[in-house]
Structures are given as structure tokens and as C-alpha cells.
Amino acid sequence: MEGSGKIKKWNIGIIGAGLIADFHAKAIADIDNAQLIAVCDINKARADEMAAKHNCKSYNSYQELCQDKEIDIVTIATPSGLHMEPSIAAAETGKHVICEKPMEITTERVDAILEAHKKAGTRICTIFPSRFHKAFRATKDAVARGRLGRVTFASVIAPFWRNEEYYNDTWHGTWKLDGGGALMNQSIHTIDLLCAVMPKVESVQAYMDSLAHTQIEAEDTAVAALRFVDGTLGLIYGTTGSYPGNQKSFTITGTDGTVVLCDDMIVTWQFRNELPEDEQIRQNFAKTNGKSGIADPADISYQGHVDNFKGFIDCLESGEKFELEDDEGRKSVQLIRAIYQSAKNLKMVKL
Ligand SMILES: NC(=O)c1ccc[n+]([C@@H]2O[C@H](COP(=O)([O-])OP(=O)(O)OC[C@H]3O[C@@H](n4cnc5c(N)ncnc54)[C@H](O)[C@@H]3O)[C@@H](O)[C@H]2O)c1
């Protein structure tokens, strides 16, 4: 960490200079005690272009970037099945990591990353921007306070649209680099919210298929029935075959209340015991910022990345544990892998 004047700056390097890297750069620019000092991509022109734009160093390999002693934190923005190697290289060179979702595409690869950071004494968190939506924070709080009574059901509906061009690259929709399709890439944001408020999933039964994008290896549509360890039931529906894309929703309901989130909005907020702040909450979260990425991956706000990065850096400074640290990013990967296994074998899978 560089000490310049009063404020200590965390020096950050980005690995993978594609679409989401730009959001990382914007987020870092918004954080007072952080600065982007290097980027890396195997595509040299892309790395050079991004480095020129942000006036920082350009590297052509993640190994080289990790050897840069000035860097304190690395953000990982490579295709999902290429998160493990740079995350481990960063740990082995003493750098903390902020890793894009999914943390990796299998639990084995996630575990290898976690093990490397444990061994090195470095810290790692996953990126899930929706965790920082205020509407979700209010929901999580209501559930934690028991305001829904005995929770009986929770569901994720993630009806995205992606066009043919999106899948005409080298990695989207492939098992090796995307780790799956609609669930592992798109629905995972809302599946993570489910994992964050619900107990562990005990078992799943699922179907999946590629119905709209028949040329891709993995699923573009999947449905799964869930049973949580406390007996609560749930559902997941995720797709990239729903033109023109519709709001993602997360529903949680029980004996004393119901909350339905649509993207960053709250559309249902009803409890048996209404509190004075409830009407204000309904009003505060009645509107969306409209940037949900449901039809276009670039049409998202970078504010969630700011909150995610800043939260992790604050915890690096305070020594507290960050809410998306360690195996928190493993839960959604484990659940999605179980859904894939169930759908492939047409059998119930226990987690
Ligand atoms: N949090 C979000 O909202 C969000 C949104 C989009 C993508 N993502 C995630 O970000 C990651 C990247 O997605 P993207 O859309 O930016 O992909 P992209 O294809 O636009 O960019 C990936 C970049 O990584 C580079 N790359 C590949 N292998 C590399 C290596 N070994 N070393 C260095 N660079 C390498 C590629 O050349 C490319 O420039 C994925 O894991 C994806 O799931 C997250």
C-alpha cells in the first residue's frame, strides 16, 4: 500500500481487460483510498488500450502482473473458468483478490483458490453487486429479524435475453469457460441473494435445455425445485431465452409476511405486524434505476461494484471479515452445480 500524504492508497491491478474490467476501473476511480495502477490481458492491444485510458501499466500475462511488487489487490475479470489460475498466482505473490462472479465454475476449483489464499494468508472476496442494493439489504434485515415468521417458500425468477452475437464468442455458453449457461452466468446474481438469506439447500430436482440458443453447449433455460435443510421449499427459473428480458425477481414468503424484490425495487412488502417504517420502505424502493443487464450485459450500474470493492477494502483496513469473503462465493456455485447434475441425470441431488 502506497503512503502518499495523509491517505493510504491501495494499489490495484485488473486481470482481464474485457467488458466488466471497465466497470472495475470506474469503481476504483470512485474509491478515495484506491487507485488502478496496472491492467493485464492476453490480448495485448486490449491491455494497452485500457492502460492508456487509465494512465497505468500494461501487462500481457497475469504472472507478470502478479510479480509487480507495487500491487496490493488484484481484481479478476477473465472468463469464469479462468479465475482459478490468476487468483492462485495472486495469493502466491502476496496479493489480496477481488474476484468476479462466479468465483470459479466448479466447487473443486473454488476450493483450490480458497486453499491458496488460506496458505498465503491473503484475503479473497467474490463480486456480487446485487448484494449491495438497498432493497436487498432491507429484505435481508427483515428476514434476520424474523418478520416473515416461519419462512415457507423462496424463489428466483431470472428471465434474461441474450442474442446470438453474445454467444458467438470463444467462451459464453461453454462448459469449459462459462461453466454453464443461463444459471452460472446470469441467474447466479439472484441465486446468490437466495443463498445469502436462506439456510443451506438440502436437495434439488431440476430440468434444463437449450431452447432459444440451440447452438450453445450449456443450458439457456433451467428450472429447479429446492428443499432447504429446515424443510422450506423453493424454486429457481433462469433463462437467456426470454425476449426482450424481464425483471429478475426474488420472492420470500412465510407465515407472517411476504417480500418480493424485482431488480433493485421492492414490489411487495407486507407483514402481519406492520411497523411505522414499512410505508417509507415501500415508497423508497418503488422505483428502479433501470440498469439490470437483463437484455444487454453492459447495461448495468457500476455502483454495486463500488460498494463491493469499498466494503472489502474497508475490511482489509479494519481486520473485520467482509460479507462476500472466503467461501461465500462457493454457495451459489455448489447449488448451480447440483442443479446441473440433477438435470443431466434426471435425479434428485443432495448437496
Ligand atoms: N458482476 C457483473 O455484473 C458481471 C458482468 C459481466 C461479466 N461478469 C464476469 O466477469 C468475467 C469477465 O466477463 P466479461 O464479460 O468482461 O468477459 P470479456 O470476454 O469481455 O473479457 C474477458 C477478458 O479476459 C481476457 N483474458 C482471457 N484469458 C486471460 C488470461 N489468462 N489472462 C489475462 N486476460 C485474459 C480476454 O482476452 C478478455 O479481454 C466473467 O467471469 C463474468 O461472469 C460479471
The ligand as an SDF file (V2000), in Angstrom:
LIG
                    3D

 44 48  0  0  0  0  0  0  0  0999 V2000
  -20.6020   -8.6390  -11.8730 N   0  0  0  0  0  0  0  0  0  0  0  0
  -21.2000   -8.4600  -13.0300 C   0  0  0  0  0  0  0  0  0  0  0  0
  -22.2320   -7.8060  -13.1070 O   0  0  0  0  0  0  0  0  0  0  0  0
  -20.5760   -9.0610  -14.2710 C   0  0  0  0  0  0  0  0  0  0  0  0
  -20.9890   -8.6440  -15.5450 C   0  0  0  0  0  0  0  0  0  0  0  0
  -20.3440   -9.1860  -16.6600 C   0  0  0  0  0  0  0  0  0  0  0  0
  -19.3610  -10.1530  -16.5060 C   0  0  0  0  0  0  0  0  0  0  0  0
  -19.0130  -10.5700  -15.2540 N   0  0  0  0  0  0  0  0  0  0  0  0
  -17.9790  -11.6130  -15.0650 C   0  0  0  0  0  0  0  0  0  0  0  0
  -16.7200  -11.0520  -15.4090 O   0  0  0  0  0  0  0  0  0  0  0  0
  -15.8930  -12.0250  -16.0410 C   0  0  0  0  0  0  0  0  0  0  0  0
  -15.4360  -11.4850  -17.3970 C   0  0  0  0  0  0  0  0  0  0  0  0
  -16.5780  -11.2180  -18.1970 O   0  0  0  0  0  0  0  0  0  0  0  0
  -16.5060  -10.1700  -19.4140 P   0  0  0  0  0  0  0  0  0  0  0  0
  -17.9060  -10.0080  -19.8770 O   0  0  0  0  0  0  0  0  0  0  0  0
  -15.7290   -8.9820  -19.0280 O   0  0  0  0  0  0  0  0  0  0  0  0
  -15.6910  -11.0360  -20.4920 O   0  0  0  0  0  0  0  0  0  0  0  0
  -14.8730  -10.4960  -21.7480 P   0  0  0  0  0  0  0  0  0  0  0  0
  -14.7880  -11.6400  -22.6980 O   0  0  0  0  0  0  0  0  0  0  0  0
  -15.4510   -9.2100  -22.2250 O   0  0  0  0  0  0  0  0  0  0  0  0
  -13.4320  -10.1680  -21.1380 O   0  0  0  0  0  0  0  0  0  0  0  0
  -12.5670  -11.1570  -20.6570 C   0  0  0  0  0  0  0  0  0  0  0  0
  -11.1450  -10.6940  -20.9440 C   0  0  0  0  0  0  0  0  0  0  0  0
  -10.2380  -11.5950  -20.3130 O   0  0  0  0  0  0  0  0  0  0  0  0
   -9.1210  -11.7630  -21.1900 C   0  0  0  0  0  0  0  0  0  0  0  0
   -8.4130  -12.9830  -20.8350 N   0  0  0  0  0  0  0  0  0  0  0  0
   -8.7290  -14.2680  -21.1190 C   0  0  0  0  0  0  0  0  0  0  0  0
   -7.8320  -15.1030  -20.5830 N   0  0  0  0  0  0  0  0  0  0  0  0
   -6.9340  -14.3430  -19.9230 C   0  0  0  0  0  0  0  0  0  0  0  0
   -5.7760  -14.6210  -19.1630 C   0  0  0  0  0  0  0  0  0  0  0  0
   -5.3650  -15.8770  -18.9530 N   0  0  0  0  0  0  0  0  0  0  0  0
   -5.0770  -13.5920  -18.6490 N   0  0  0  0  0  0  0  0  0  0  0  0
   -5.4750  -12.3050  -18.8480 C   0  0  0  0  0  0  0  0  0  0  0  0
   -6.5690  -11.9790  -19.5680 N   0  0  0  0  0  0  0  0  0  0  0  0
   -7.2980  -12.9760  -20.0910 C   0  0  0  0  0  0  0  0  0  0  0  0
   -9.7500  -11.7820  -22.5830 C   0  0  0  0  0  0  0  0  0  0  0  0
   -8.7930  -11.5240  -23.6010 O   0  0  0  0  0  0  0  0  0  0  0  0
  -10.7970  -10.6830  -22.4420 C   0  0  0  0  0  0  0  0  0  0  0  0
  -10.2990   -9.4240  -22.8180 O   0  0  0  0  0  0  0  0  0  0  0  0
  -16.7320  -13.3060  -16.1080 C   0  0  0  0  0  0  0  0  0  0  0  0
  -16.3960  -14.1440  -15.0390 O   0  0  0  0  0  0  0  0  0  0  0  0
  -18.1650  -12.8270  -15.9570 C   0  0  0  0  0  0  0  0  0  0  0  0
  -19.0070  -13.7780  -15.3430 O   0  0  0  0  0  0  0  0  0  0  0  0
  -19.5820  -10.0270  -14.1550 C   0  0  0  0  0  0  0  0  0  0  0  0
  1  2  1  0
  2  3  2  0
  2  4  1  0
  4  5  1  0
  4 44  2  0
  5  6  2  0
  6  7  1  0
  7  8  2  0
  8  9  1  0
  8 44  1  0
  9 10  1  0
  9 42  1  0
 10 11  1  0
 11 12  1  0
 11 40  1  0
 12 13  1  0
 13 14  1  0
 14 15  2  0
 14 16  1  0
 14 17  1  0
 17 18  1  0
 18 19  2  0
 18 20  1  0
 18 21  1  0
 21 22  1  0
 22 23  1  0
 23 24  1  0
 23 38  1  0
 24 25  1  0
 25 26  1  0
 25 36  1  0
 26 27  1  0
 26 35  1  0
 27 28  2  0
 28 29  1  0
 29 30  1  0
 29 35  2  0
 30 31  1  0
 30 32  2  0
 32 33  1  0
 33 34  2  0
 34 35  1  0
 36 37  1  0
 36 38  1  0
 38 39  1  0
 40 41  1  0
 40 42  1  0
 42 43  1  0
M  CHG  2   8   1  16  -1
M  END
$$$$
